[in-house]
Structures are given as structure tokens and as C-alpha cells.
């Protein structure tokens, strides 16, 4: 069965409470992994071209993984995604994460072996 865009939007709306709970549980913990991946996407305002977007992932070992789509990789995106978090933040060397940790008491930024 093919849902189409309207059906997918409806399913996304129904799943919002589950997403919010999963994200809240991750932020309430004391250890989070965060990363962002570039993905080209269609922009209806730019005829015939794709533009960069970013799929941000937030997780912890043995826990939930949540994804959030953003059209930017600005430092402010990391700050809003991680708002309220205190603890160990594991990520690659993207400066947005170090900036987030530096600007907040109780956040320690650590690297990951995959990027060592």
C-alpha cells in the first residue's frame, strides 16, 4: 500500500508523541552520542536542483536513536537539538559540539574512536 506524501505526513504526526518521549529520555540521561549527515534534497523553490540538508542523530548505546531533519548544520542546530542536556556528549570533531559543551555547565565533550 502506497501512502503518498499526505499519508506519510499523517503518520509522522501520529508518531510525534513517541518521538518526543524518546528524545526527552535521551536528553534526560547523562550520556549522548550525536552526529549529523548531509543529504541532498529537493527544494521546491529551486527549480531542477537539490540542496543540502542534514539528518541529525541522537543516541546512546543500548538506548533509543532519534533523527531530526534540519536544513542547516549551523552551531545553533546542535544547541537546539541538545537543549537541556547535561553529561558526556560523544561526537566527531565538528566544532558545534565543542562549542555547545563550552557554553554549558555540566557538559563534557568527548571524541569517538571512529574519528580518531
C-alpha positions in Angstrom: 0.0 0.0 0.0 1.4 3.4 -1.0 0.6 6.2 1.3 1.8 9.2 -0.7 3.0 12.5 0.9 -0.2 13.2 2.7 -0.3 9.7 4.3 3.3 10.0 5.4 2.7 13.4 6.9 -0.3 11.9 8.8 1.8 9.0 10.1 4.6 11.5 11.2 2.0 13.5 13.1 0.7 10.4 14.9 4.3 9.3 15.8 5.3 12.8 17.3 4.4 11.8 20.9 6.6 8.7 20.7 9.5 10.8 19.1 9.2 13.5 21.8 9.3 10.8 24.6 12.3 9.1 23.1 14.2 12.4 22.7 13.2 13.6 26.2 14.6 10.3 27.6 17.9 10.7 25.7 18.3 14.4 26.9 17.5 13.4 30.5 20.3 10.8 30.6 23.9 11.6 31.3 25.5 10.2 28.1 24.5 11.1 24.5 26.1 10.5 21.1 25.4 13.0 18.4 26.2 13.2 14.7 24.9 14.8 11.5 24.9 13.5 8.0 24.5 15.6 4.8 21.7 14.5 2.4 20.8 16.3 -0.8 17.1 17.0 -1.0 14.6 18.6 -3.4 13.8 22.3 -2.7 10.5 23.3 -4.4 11.8 26.9 -4.5 15.0 25.9 -6.5 13.9 24.5 -9.9 15.6 21.4 -11.1 18.3 21.3 -8.3 18.8 19.7 -5.0 20.1 21.5 -1.9 22.0 20.2 1.1 20.0 19.2 4.2 21.2 17.5 7.4 19.9 14.4 9.2 21.0 14.8 12.9 21.1 11.6 15.0 21.0 11.5 18.8 21.6 8.2 20.6 23.2 6.3 23.4 24.4 2.7 23.5 21.6 0.3 24.2 19.1 3.2 24.1 16.9 4.9 21.6 18.0 6.6 18.4 16.2 9.7 17.2 16.7 11.5 14.0 15.9 15.1 13.3 15.9 16.8 9.8 17.4 20.2 9.6 18.2 22.4 6.6 21.4 23.6 8.3 24.5 22.5 10.0 24.9 25.7 12.0 26.1 25.6 15.6 22.6 26.7 16.7 21.1 23.5 15.3 23.3 21.4 17.7 22.3 23.8 20.6 18.6 23.4 20.0 18.8 19.6 19.4 20.7 19.1 22.7 18.9 21.8 24.7 18.7 20.8 28.4 21.3 18.0 28.1 24.0 17.7 30.9 26.5 14.9 30.9 29.0 13.4 28.5 28.5 14.3 24.8 30.3 12.0 22.4 30.7 13.2 18.8 33.1 13.8 16.0 35.3 16.8 15.9 32.7 19.2 14.4 33.2 22.4 16.4 29.5 22.8 17.1 29.6 20.1 19.8 32.7 21.5 21.5 31.0 25.0 21.4 27.9 23.5 23.0 29.9 21.9 25.8 32.0 25.0 26.4 28.9 27.2 26.7 27.1 25.0 29.2 28.0 23.9 32.7 27.8 20.2 33.2 28.5 19.1 29.6 31.8 17.3 28.8 32.6 16.8 25.1 34.5 13.6 24.2 35.6 12.2 20.8 34.8 8.8 19.3 37.2 6.1 18.0 35.6 6.1 14.6 37.0 9.5 14.0 40.3 9.1 15.8 
